[in-house]
Amino acid sequence: MKRSRSALVALGLVVVTGLGSGVLGGCSGGDPEPRIAPSSPMSGSASRPPAASGGRGPVDTVTAWVAARNEALNGRGVAAVERLSSADCKTCDGLIRPIEQVYDSGGSFRTDGWRVIKAKAKVQNASRVRVDAGVVMSAGTTLPSQGASPNRYGAERHIVVFKLTRVGDSWLVSFLGFLS
């Protein structure tokens, strides 16, 4: 049974709100815009995720991961997005390997990729942080291999959960999943 995009977003919002992440949203015609409610001011170092030595905190790491994946979609290789992913991130691999396969087959992508609209970090402990992000996935076309017929797709909006692990002086994406 197919569910409408609005129903999926509503379900995702119920799940996220039920988890206490503070994600709120609503629909007012057209595609829903993922929104994350403003957080209350944090106090003390236990509430705020520490930045890495280069000054990149968890939310900045998520934004950098998305930008690096977009660069990979534009044919600039996957090395940058791999550097921002932990070695055991299977969900990262599931979003990176298909890009390599398309380019290895002579194919390409024509898209602006993903854009993080809003993101909020929730500290789990000193070495683990969850970032809930409203993400817009741009419309585009994938040419799966040289000579293949192009696959066209429309824009989508999703709430994406990124889990990050601190490794040395860096935050790395160790999981990502779609709530809507």
C-alpha positions in Angstrom: 0.0 0.0 0.0 1.4 3.4 -1.0 1.4 6.2 1.6 1.4 9.9 0.6 4.5 11.9 1.4 2.5 14.0 3.9 1.5 10.8 5.8 5.1 9.6 5.9 6.3 13.0 7.2 3.5 13.0 9.8 4.5 9.5 10.9 8.2 10.6 11.0 7.3 13.6 13.1 5.3 11.4 15.5 8.3 9.0 15.9 10.8 11.9 16.3 8.6 13.8 18.8 8.0 10.6 20.7 11.8 10.1 21.0 12.0 13.6 22.6 14.3 15.1 19.9 12.3 18.3 19.7 11.6 18.1 15.9 8.3 19.8 15.0 6.7 20.3 11.7 3.4 20.9 9.9 1.9 20.9 6.5 0.4 23.8 4.7 -0.1 22.8 1.1 2.7 21.5 -1.2 5.6 19.6 0.2 6.1 19.8 3.9 9.2 21.8 5.1 11.1 19.9 7.8 11.6 22.2 10.7 13.5 21.7 13.9 12.3 23.7 16.9 14.7 26.1 18.4 16.6 24.5 21.3 16.7 25.9 24.7 20.0 27.5 25.6 22.6 24.9 26.6 24.6 25.3 29.7 27.7 23.4 30.8 30.1 21.4 28.7 28.1 18.2 29.2 25.1 19.6 27.2 27.1 21.0 24.3 28.9 18.7 21.8 32.5 19.5 21.8 34.1 20.8 18.6 36.9 18.9 17.0 40.4 20.3 17.0 39.7 22.1 13.7 36.6 23.7 15.3 34.1 21.5 13.5 31.4 20.3 15.8 28.8 17.6 15.0 26.3 19.8 13.1 29.2 21.2 11.0 30.4 17.7 10.4 26.9 16.7 9.1 26.9 19.7 6.8 30.4 18.9 5.5 29.4 15.2 5.0 26.4 16.3 2.9 28.6 18.8 0.9 31.2 16.1 0.3 28.5 13.6 -0.9 27.2 16.3 -3.3 30.8 16.8 -4.6 30.9 13.0 -5.2 27.6 13.2 -7.1 29.2 15.8 -9.3 32.1 13.5 -10.3 34.7 14.7 -7.9 35.3 11.3 -6.2 34.2 9.9 -2.9 37.4 10.4 -0.9 36.1 13.5 1.0 32.8 11.9 2.1 34.7 8.7 3.1 37.0 10.8 5.3 33.9 12.1 7.2 32.4 8.6 7.6 33.5 6.0 10.2 35.0 2.8 8.8 32.0 0.8 10.1 29.2 3.1 8.8 27.3 0.7 6.6 24.5 3.2 5.9 27.2 5.7 4.7 28.5 3.0 2.3 25.0 2.4 1.1 24.9 6.0 -0.1 28.5 6.3 -1.3 29.1 3.0 -3.2 26.3 3.5 -5.7 27.9 6.8 -6.7 31.2 5.0 -7.4 29.3 2.3 -9.4 27.6 4.8 -11.6 30.8 6.7 -12.5 32.7 3.4 -12.9 30.0 2.3 -15.5 30.4 5.6 -17.4 27.2 7.1 -16.0 26.6 10.4 -14.2 24.3 12.4 -12.0 22.7 15.8 -12.7 21.5 17.2 -9.4 22.2 19.8 -6.9 22.2 17.0 -4.3 21.1 17.4 -0.7 20.8 20.6 1.3 20.6 20.7 5.1 17.8 23.2 6.0 18.2 22.9 9.8 20.0 20.6 12.2 20.1 20.1 15.9 22.6 18.1 17.9 21.7 16.0 20.9 24.6 14.7 23.1 24.4 11.1 24.0 27.8 11.0 25.7 31.3 12.6 25.3 32.0 10.5 22.2 28.5 10.1 20.6 26.1 12.7 19.3 22.9 12.4 17.4 22.1 15.2 14.8 18.5 15.5 13.6 18.4 17.3 10.2 15.8 18.6 7.9 17.2 17.8 4.4 16.0 18.8 1.0 17.0 16.4 -1.8 17.0 18.2 -5.1 15.4 16.9 -8.3 17.7 15.5 -10.8 18.6 12.8 -13.4 20.8 9.8 -13.0 22.4 8.1 -16.1 23.2 4.7 -14.5 25.8 3.8 -17.1 27.1 4.9 -20.5 24.3 4.5 -23.1 21.6 3.7 -20.5 18.3 5.6 -20.3 18.3 8.4 -17.8 16.3 8.0 -14.5 14.5 11.3 -13.5 13.4 12.0 -10.0 11.7 14.9 -8.2 12.7 16.9 -5.1 12.0 15.4 -1.7 12.2 16.6 1.9 13.2 14.3 4.7 14.1 14.2 8.3 17.4 12.4 8.6 19.1 11.2 11.8 22.9 11.3 11.7 24.8 9.5 14.5 28.3 10.7 15.0 31.2 9.2 16.9 34.2 11.1 18.1 37.4 9.5 16.8 40.5 11.2 18.0 40.1 14.9 17.2 37.3 14.4 14.7 33.6 13.7 14.6 32.7 11.0 12.0 29.3 10.0 10.7 28.7 6.5 12.0 25.0 6.0 10.9 22.3 7.8 9.1 18.7 6.9 8.8 15.5 8.5 7.3 12.6 9.2 9.6 10.5 10.6 6.8 
